[in-house]
Amino acid sequence: MHTYTKYTPYPTVTLDKREWADKSATVAPRWVSTDLRDGNQALANPMGIEQKVAYFKALVEFGFKEIEVAYPSASQTEFDFCRRLIEEGLIPEDVTIGVLVPSIERHIIRSFEALHGAKRITMHLYNPTATNQRSVVFRRSREQIIELALEGVACIRREAKNFGGEVVFEYSPESFSQTELDFARDISNAVITAWEPTREHPMILNLPNTLEACSPNVYADRIEWMSKHIKNRESVIISVHPHNDRGCAVASAELAVLAGAQRVEGTILGNGERAGNVDLITLAFNYFSQGIDPCLRVEKVDEILSRITSITGMSVAERHPYVGSMIYTAFSGTHQDAIKKGMEHHREHNSPTWEVPYLAIDPRDIGREYKDSIRINSQSGKGGVAYVLKEIYGIDVSNDMQTKLADEVKRISQKRGGEISRDEVLGIYEEMIKNHVQYQKKDRG
């Protein structure tokens, strides 16, 4: 039975002139951490208030200026966490906290109560809009779904007048990725008209890949189409919230930014429902590696990750892009030789640009050492073995000795299996030198 036949292709988008494909990134988008809301609800053991406070502080130190902290109308813990942040003055002046709220009056009122006393907040309103949710879950027509959204807008406008602090309004057609484009346009335009944003006080329109079901280029097409068809575009900040069901969230986010998105919501390490959210660590380093200021303190990434994984129990995969423990490690002989020569060239010429083979960024930019980039096993070659001795012990090995040493290291590694430590490489080298000297003495005798 061919089970794949029950799946239908995702609809493509017709654009009169596709512009995003000819663009290149020049600045990083606005980052929004949803770790404390979307990420927290995806943990097997959600964080308590003390853990969330510690996590919030780590996010602030890493450089996030917008943090979605909770769904305060959903639980007392979430509500109390918001109060803790505000009452203890834990929110820096330049940081905006946000909360997610459904288009239901009692939830909106409760959310404003949770944020009372904050100087600047983002009230993130959402309601599902996809065809299957309209017909199966809510059993409402398009017009009724729009009316539901507008009821939420009216309630937030009313509550915002008495709030005291600044209220930034954000709206999500929550299931945008499964919503027909014309309906996504209609409901978004209805909300924009009702909120009446201005250039000085824009609103945020979030267009999430709630369930990633299309390739990144199609998602970019959808973002560009929406950017060209919403009202009052100059007063609307388009945001994206890509999930990773197809494993393409990072690519979807990057292309969405080229297509007009100005803001990206995601989590550190991609923690989130199902396959996770877009990983902001990888995404930020992608911009960094292109010479673009990521607007996050990437040099602190190992420290921040250590704190966050301790709080949540998450782990960093060995091969995770940019930050995995093995990501700058080469065992292959050809790779090791190229890295060795590339690093030597970089140092000798004091090059202002980074062009070392096989290393996307300089490991030292995140506090890693060059000596960690090459490790030795049966796949290693003479360049790697020589590099280890030079970098760690300051020993220059002759070309002739490099070949003999590499052969001996490979023989031992193959016989024993596994990796050969640096000290073992040094011991093998010293033993070979000792035997060579003894052979010369015997030969002269």
N, C-alpha and C positions, 0 to 999 in steps of 0.2 A: 504493500500500500504506500502510495506516495503522499505522505502527510503534508508536504510543503504546499500542495495544491489548495489547501484551505486558506492560505495567506494571499492577500492582494497587494499589488504594488502601491507604494505611497504616491499620491498625486504630485505631479510636477507643477511648476509655476511658470506662467507665461509673462515675460517681461519685454516691454518694447525695446529697451536698451539695458542690458545687464551691466551695471557699473562697477560692482564690487570686485569683479574678477580682474580689473585693470588697476586696482589700488594696492598700496603697500602701507603697512603700519608705520606711523611716525611717533605716536604717543601711546602710552598705556591707557586703558579705560579706567573709569572709576571702579574701585573694588568694593564689594559688599560681602562681608563674611556672614554666612548663615549657619555657621558651626553650632551656635548655641540654640538654634531653633530647629532647622532642618536636620543638621548633623546629630543633634542630641536625641531627636525622636527616633533616629535610626540605630542608636546604640542598644545592644542587648541589655545593658544596665544603664539607663539614663542617669545623667549627672544630678547630684543634689546641689543645694544652693552654694555650699562652700566650694565645691568643684567648679561650678559655673563661674563663680567670682574669680577663681584662680585662672580659669580659661580666658575669661574676659580680659584680665590684666595682661595675659600673654598676647592676645590679639592686638591690644592697644600698643604694646611694646614693639610688636612686629610692624606696626604702621597703619593699621586699618583705621579709616576715618568714618566708615559706615558699618554698623554691626547690627544685624537683626538678632535680638537677644531672646525672644520668647514668643509664645502663643499664650498670653496671660489669661485669656478667658477660658482656656481649656483645663487648667489645673491650678490648685492653690500654690504649689511649689513654684510654678512659672510666675504667678502673680507676685509672690513674696520675693522672688529673685529681682524683679523689676523694682520693687520698693527698696530692696537692699542697695541696689546700685544708686538710686536717687537719694535716699535718706543719708547714706554714708558718703556722698559726694565722690563717688568712684568714676564718674564720667568726665573725662577731660573736656575743656571748652571747645576743642576742635573736633570732637567725636559726636556723631549723631547715632542714637540708638533707634531701632525700629521694632515693630511687632507685627505679626500676621493676624488678620481678623477676617472672619467670614462676613458676608453681607446679611447679618442678623443683628437687629437693634440691641438686644441685651448683651451680645458679645462685644459690640462696639463700645457701649457705655462702660462695660467692665474693663476694657482695654484702656480707655482714657483714665479710669480710676487708678489703674496700675501705674500709669506714667505721670500722674499728678506731680507737679514740681519740677519736671524735667524742662530744660531750656529749649531743646530742639529735638523733635521726634519725627520718625517716618511712620505714618499709619498706613499699613499695607493691606488694602482691601482686595478680596478675591471672591470669585464665584465660578464654578465649573461651566464650561460653554460647549464642550464637545457634543457631537451628534448623539453618541450612545448614552452619554450622561443625561442629556436633555430628555431623551425618549424613555430610557430604562430607569434611571435613578430618580430624576425629578418629575418626569412626565409633564414637562412644560414646553410651550411653544417658544420660538425665538423671541417673540414680543414679550412673553412673560419672563424670560431669562434676562432680557434687557431691563425690564421693570425692576427685577430683583436687584440688579446692580445699581440702578438709580436710587432705590430706597436706601442702600448703603451709603451712597454718596451724600444724599440729603442728611442722613443721620450724622455722618462725620462732619459735615459743614456746620451743623447745629452745635455739636459738642465742641468743635474747634474754637468757636467764638468765645466759649467760657473757659478754655483750657489755660490760658496764661502764657504758655510758651509758644514757640513757632511750630507749626504743624506742616510737615511735608506730606503730600498725598501721593500714594502709589496705588496703581490699579493693575490687577492681573486677570485677564481671561484665563483662568487657572489651567485649563487643558488646551492651551493655544495650539500645541503641536497636533492635536486631533480635532481641531476646529476648522470648519471651512473658512477660507480667507475672507470671503465677502461678509460672513457673519462676524468674524473677529474684527474686521474694519467697522462694521455697523455698531457693535456694542462698545468698542473703544471710542468711536466718535461721539456716541451718546454720552459716555462718561466724561469725555473731554469738554463737551458743551456744557454739561451740568456743573463741572468743577470750575470752569472759567480760569484756566491758568494764564499767566503772563510771562513775558521774557524775564522779568525780575523775580517772579515767583512761579517757576515751572512746576509741573507735576511729572510723575514718573509713570511711564507705561511699560510694564514688565511683560515680556512675551516669552514664556518659558517653553523649553523642550521638556515638558512634564514627563512624557514618555518618549524617549528618543526612538523614533521609528523611521527616520529618513537620513540620507547621507548629508554630511555637512554643507555641501554646495546647495542642496535643496533648502535646508534651514536658512542659509544666507539669502537665498532667493525670497523666502517668505518674509524675512526681516526687511529686505530692501523694498519689497512690494508694500508692506505695511508703512514703512517710512515715507513712501511716496503717496499714500492714500489716506493718511490720518489728517484730521483737521489741526490747524494751529501748530504745525510741526515745530516752529521755532520756540514754542513754549512747552514742548514735551521732550523729556529725556527718555530715550528708549533704552530699556534694560533687558538683559537676557538671563535666563536661569536654566542652563543646559544640564540635563541628566545624562547618564553614561550607559544606557541600556545597550547601545551598539558599540560601546567602547570608543566613541568619537567625540566625547564632550569637549575636549580641549580644542580639537579642530573646529567643531561647531561654533565655539565661542570666538575663536580668532576670526573666522570668516564672517560671523555675525557682526563683529566690530567693523570689519571692512564694509559691511553692507549698511552701516548706519547706527548700530548700537553704540551707546556711549558709556554703558555701565554693565558690569558683569557680577552676578551673584553666584557664589560657590562656597566651597569649604576647603579647609586644609586637608590634603591627602585624599580629597574627593569623597570623604565620608558622607553618606546620605542613603536615602531609601533605595532598595533594590541594588543596582550596580553602582549607585552613588551619584554625587553631583560632579560638576566640573571641578577639577583639582586646581585650586588657585596657586599652589606652589609651582606646579609644572607650567601653568599659563604665565605666571609672572616671570619665571626664568626664561621662557621662550622669548619674551620681549627683551629681557636683560641681555640675552645672547645675541640680539640683533643691534646692540648699542642703544637701546631705548631705556630710559629711566623707568624702572618698574613701580616706583613710588611705594615700595615696601622695603623694609630693612633686611634685604636678602642675606647680608653678611651675618645676621643673627639666626639664620634658619636652623642650624643644628641645635642651638640652645632652646629655641622656641619649640621645635619638634620634641626634644627630650622632655620638656615640661608637659606638653600636650599629651604625648603618649603615656606619660606617667599618670595623668589625670584620668584618661579615658580607657586605658588598657589596649588601645590600638597599637599597631606596629608599623614600622616603615619597611617595606619590601626591599630586599637586597638590591634589586635591579630597578627600583623606583627612579624615574628620571631625575637627574640632578642631585638628589639627596640620599639615594640608597647607599648602603655601605660598600657595595661592589661597583658602583656606577663609574668610578674612575679607575677601575682595576683592569689590567690586561694580562692575560696568560699567554696569548698567542705570540709566537716568536716574531712574526712580521709586524704585528701591532707594537710590540715592545721596542723593536728597533726603530720604528718610525717615531714613537713617542720620545725615545731617548735622543734621537737626532734633532727632533723638533724643539725639545726643551733646550738643548745645547745651543741651537741656532738662536732661539729667543733670548737667551741670556747673553750670548756673545754680541748680539747686535742691539741689545737693549731696546727691542722692538716695542713701539707704542700700541701695537695692535696684537691681538691673540690669534695665532695661526698654527697652533700645534696640532699635528694630525691626531685624529681619534678622540680629542678632548674638546667638547663643545664650548666649555668655559674653563677658565683658570681655577683649578681646585682651591687655590689660596683665597679666592674671592669669598668662599664660604668657610674658611678656616681649616681646609684639608691640606695635607702635606703632599708634596710631589712624590715622596718616598712610598706613599700608599698606592700610587698608580700602577706599579708593576709588581706582580707576585709570580712566584716560580712554581711550575709543575712540569709534567712530562711534555706539555705543549710549548714550553718556552724555548727561546733561542738564545744565541750568544749575546745579542744586544741587550736583552732583558737581564741576563746574568751579570753582564758588565755594568749595567746601569745600577743594579742593586749595590754592588761593591763600591762604585764611584759615589753614589748619592748617600749611602748610609755610612760607609767606612772611609771614604776618601781615597780609595785604592784604584789606580788606573791599571787596567789589565791589557797586556799587549794583544794584538790581533791574533797571533798564533795561539796564545794561551786562552783567549776567549773561546775559540772553537773547541779546544780540548776540555775546557772547564764545562762548557755547555753540554758536551757529549756525556761527561761523567755525571753531571747533575741529572740529565735526562735518564741515564741508565739507572741511577739510584731511585728516582721518582717512579719509573716504570716498574721496577722490581718491588718496591715497597707499596706503591700506590699513594695518591694524595699529594699534598703540597709540600714543598721544601721551604723551610723557614729561612729568614735572612742569615741568622747565625749559622745555620747548617751550610748555607752557600759559602759563608766565610770559612767555615771549618774545612770544607772540601777544597777550597782554593788554597788555604794554608797547607793542607796535607799534600796537595799537588806540588806546591812550591818546595816544600821540605823534601819530597821524593826527588824532585828535579835537581835540587842542590846536591843531594846525596849521590845521585847518578853521575853528576858532573865530576864530583870528587873521586868517585870510584873509577870513572873513565880516565881521569888524569893520572890516577895511581897505577 
